[in-house]
Amino acid sequence: MQNRPIRYAALVAATAGLASLVFVDAAEAQRRREPPRPRQPTRAEIMLYQRFPVGTRLAVVSINGRRPSATDRPAFTFTSGFRMTGFGGCNPVNADYRRAGPSDIRFGPLNFIERRCGGEIDRQERAIFWAIQGARAWRPHGLRGMTFTGVRGTVTFEPAF
């Protein structure tokens, strides 16, 4: 008769140990399934990200996925008076632009005197001007740059130094 209480105590101890293992395994499995939640951006970060970079000189860093090859780096400035001025690598250019929504942008005719520089520089400048002329949307790139996208190509700008 004395074996029964010992067996019962052993059974209770084993059951308690097994139950704690089940709870620990369930918690571990739950923790592994849930990916860590990313930190929400602050309001200041959102406003900085969505602000159109007016008054900053921006250099072209990519034209349809390719780096510019001009010796003089193409760069543009967008003023608060909705005017763009810049240099495409061979010719100075200016144009009016308008923004209807937070990511919408449209350009008027580009004004420039076409001087030939030859070869790859002319092709690159033409690609930049076509992409800007056909731009329909812009989005931030990095902290202070931006990317124009449209039916005629994509141009990415970053602050010029």
Protein Blocks (a to p, Z undefined) as FASTA:
>chain_A
ZZmmmmmmmmmmmmmmmmmmmmmmmmmmmmmmpccddddddfklmmmmmpccehiacddf
bgghiacfbfbdcdddddfkopacddehlaccddddddfbfmbccddddddddddebjjl
mmmmmmmmmmmmmpcbdcdehjllccdddfkbccdddddZZ
